[in-house]
Amino acid sequence: MHPVPFDEAETYEPEAGWRRVAMAGSDQFSFEWFEKPPGHSSPTHDHENEQVCLVVGGELTVYTEDDEVTLGRFDSVWLDSWEAHRVENSGDDVAVGIDVFAPGRSFDFWTDRE
C-alpha cells in the first residue's frame, strides 16, 4: 500500500491559478487533482498517455481537432493517446477535476516542455 495524503502530495502550478496535485499512482496509471480559474485554457498538446478527465466541480470544455464537449459536475471524457486537445474552464467558477493517465506520468510532462 502506498498512501498519498493530499496535503503532502507533490504539487505543480504550470501557470498562476492552475494547480495540479499528484495523487496515488504508478507507472501504469496516475491520478492528478487539478483546479483551473475561470477562462483559463491549457495549451493544445498531446501525449502518449490515454487520459480520462472527470469534473468534480465547475465546468470545463475539452477541444480536440474534430470536436468539443462541455462537461459539468461528475461528467467525464476519454482522450486517446496522441489525441491533440486543450481544456478550458468555460464557466464562471473555479473548475476542479481529476485526470487519470495510462501509462502514468509525472509533472516532467509540463516542466520539460519548451
N, C-alpha and C positions, 0 to 999 in steps of 0.2 A: 504494500500500500504506500502511496506517495501523496499525502495531503498537501494542498497549497492554500494556506489562509489568505483570503482576499487582501487584507491589509499588509501582507508581507510579499505578495506576488510581484514579479518584475513588471514594471510599468514603463511605457514609452509614449511620448507625445510627438507624433510626426509634425503637427502644427498646433498653434495655440488653440486650445479648446477641444482638440481632437485627441482623446486619450484612449490608449489600448492597454489592457492588463492581461498578461499571460496566465492562464489558468492551468489546471492539471492536464497533462497530455503526454505524448511520447513521440517517437519518430514516425509512428504510423498515423497519428492524428493529433491535432492540437486545438485547444479552445482559447479564444480571445474575447474578453468582455470589452465593449467599447462605448464611448459616448461621443456624439457629434453635435456641435452647436447648430442652430438654425441657419440654413443657407450654405453650410459647408459641404464641399464635394471632394472626394478623393480624386487624384488624377486618374485618367484612363490608364489601366495597367492590365497585365495578365501574369499568370504564374503557373507552375507545374501542378499546383495543388488543386484538387476539387475543393469547392467551398460551399458551405451552407450558411446563409445569413438568417438569423432569427431575430425579429424585432421584439424587444421586451417593453419598450415604451416609446412614444412619439411616432414619427413617420419617416420612412426612407423610400427614395425612388432609386431603383437599380437600372442602369442603362447598359445595354450591350450594343454591338454594331447593328443588330437586327431588330431589337425590341426594347421595351421599357416596361417596368411594373412598379406600382406604388404599393408599399407594404405598410400596414398598420400593426397595432399591438398583436403579438403572437402569430403574425404571418411570417412566412419564410420563403426563401428561394434557393435553388441549387444552381451553381455555376460549374460548368465543366472545366477541366484543366485546359489552360491556354486560351480560355474564352475572355477576350478583352472586355473590360467593364469598368464602370465607375459607380460610386454610391454617394448619393446626395441626400442631405437632410432637407426634405422639401416641406417640412412642417414649420410651425411657429415655436415649438418647444425643443429642448434638448432631446435628441434621439438616443436611445440606449439599446444595445443589441449584443448578440453573441455570434461570433464567427467560428465555424468549425472547419478545419483544413485537413485534408488527407492527400498525401502524407503530411505529417506535422511539419511545422516551420517555426522559426524563431523571428525575432524582430530584425534580424540581419536583412530580411527582405526589404525593409524600409531604410535602414541605416546605411546599407551598402549601395543604394541607388545613386546614380549620377545626376 
